[in-house]
């Protein structure tokens, strides 16, 4: 499973919300997106270790 695909989905969910730094949901999604983007290599390693073939969801 590619980390970029998960990151793209997280970004899609984040952009469904109005940008409001005072909204806990937007705040959480935004900072999770930023952190994962910054640590994409570590996130890919995590996915490689925890998501087994066939366990990933269908994003399409």
DARA-V807535 format. One record per helix or strand. SS is the DSSP state (alpha for helix, beta for strand). FROM is the first residue (numbers start at 0). TO is the last residue. If there is no record, write none. Layout:
BEGIN
{{SS:FROM:TO} {SS:FROM:TO}}
END
This chain:
BEGIN
{{alpha:2:14} {alpha:23:37} {alpha:39:49}}
END
